[in-house]
Amino acid sequence: MQKTATLRKNITLALQQNLLPGLVLQVFAVLTALSYFYYEPATILFSYLGDLKSQYGWKYAMISTAIFGGLIPFVYLALTKQVTDKLAKTGLFYVLFWAYKGVEVDLLYQLQEQWFGNANDVNTLVKKTVVDQFIYGTLWAAPSMAIAYLWKDKLLNFSKTFASLDRQFFCLQIPTVLITNWIIWIPSVLIIYSMPSDLQIPLFNFVLCFFVLLLSTLSKKQINKTTQLTSED
């Protein structure tokens, strides 16, 4: 019962912390998608990125996601002194982790297109979003991200990371990360999957950049509050 009460508190905390930033990200995703259709400079930019994606495939996804999900957020966090320890290793973590995730997400998008087609009707978008968020996201993306960022927060120390993989982490922190992920990404992936195939990764990258900044900024606060809530029980 105590664990259930603490989980409820953590979910409430996640909602309070991430609802407004999540809404901002969703508005940003909508405006970015609309700019492709109605703002000529954005149309030219997205067409160029789409051509690169078509030409280089997973290699484009790897490099672009490493830049938008890894390099840009790391530089911002380093310049604002939110990251101060082991800068070289932490920066390498950001770049390599999101390079790998870029290939993984690109593969997911390709598989979904093979399974469900590339139409943007409501039925197709819902199917892709369910697979994305409630199968891939729940069983793999959120847990793997939580563990990877825990390793990063432990300054890439494996022994300290393994020591932190306890019941609290799996029963409290991962569900909290998952709720955060759903708040931000369910509306966002609906928009992403409505775009032409070669533009899905570029739009994903733009949203991801702000998502990683949000995740990195809030993670320490959330972990501290999670620990405080647990100690109160």
Residue pairs with C-beta under 8 A, 6 or more apart in sequence:
2 233
3 171
3 172
3 233
5 233
6 172
6 229
6 230
6 233
7 171
7 172
7 175
9 229
10 172
10 173
10 175
10 176
10 226
10 229
11 175
11 176
11 179
13 176
13 222
13 225
13 226
13 229
14 176
14 179
14 180
14 183
14 222
15 179
15 183
17 180
17 218
17 221
17 222
18 179
18 180
18 183
18 184
18 214
18 218
19 183
21 184
21 214
21 218
22 180
22 183
22 184
25 184
25 188
25 207
25 210
25 211
25 214
26 184
26 187
26 188
26 191
28 206
28 207
28 210
29 187
29 188
29 191
29 192
29 203
29 206
29 207
30 191
32 42
32 203
32 206
32 207
33 191
33 194
33 195
33 203
35 42
35 43
36 42
36 43
36 46
36 195
36 199
37 43
46 199
46 202
46 203
49 64
49 199
49 202
50 196
50 198
50 199
50 202
51 198
52 60
53 60
53 61
53 64
53 198
53 199
53 201
53 202
54 198
57 106
58 102
58 103
58 106
58 107
60 201
61 102
61 103
61 105
61 106
61 201
62 99
62 100
62 102
62 103
62 106
63 99
63 102
64 102
64 201
64 202
64 205
65 98
65 99
65 101
65 102
65 103
65 105
65 201
65 204
65 205
65 208
66 95
66 96
66 98
66 99
66 102
67 205
68 98
68 205
68 206
68 208
68 209
69 94
69 97
69 98
69 101
69 102
69 205
69 208
69 209
69 212
70 91
70 94
70 95
70 96
70 97
70 98
70 99
70 212
71 91
71 94
71 95
72 209
73 94
73 209
73 212
73 213
73 216
74 83
74 90
74 91
74 94
74 95
76 213
77 83
77 213
77 216
77 217
78 84
78 87
78 91
82 216
82 217
83 90
83 216
85 155
86 155
86 156
89 155
89 156
90 152
90 155
90 156
93 148
93 151
93 152
93 156
94 152
94 212
97 148
97 152
98 208
98 212
102 201
102 205
105 201
105 204
106 201
108 132
108 136
109 197
109 200
109 201
112 128
112 131
112 132
112 193
113 197
115 127
115 131
116 124
116 127
116 128
117 124
118 196
118 197
120 193
120 194
120 195
124 193
125 190
125 193
125 194
128 189
128 193
129 186
129 189
129 190
129 193
132 185
132 189
132 193
133 181
133 182
133 185
133 186
133 189
137 178
137 181
137 182
137 185
138 178
141 181
142 174
142 177
142 178
142 181
143 174
145 177
145 181
145 215
146 169
146 173
146 174
146 177
147 161
147 165
149 215
149 216
149 219
150 161
150 164
150 165
150 169
150 173
151 157
151 158
151 161
153 219
153 220
153 223
154 160
154 161
154 164
168 226
168 230
172 226
172 230
173 223
173 226
176 222
176 226
180 215
180 218
184 211
184 214
185 211
188 207
191 203
192 200
192 203
192 204
192 207
193 200
195 203
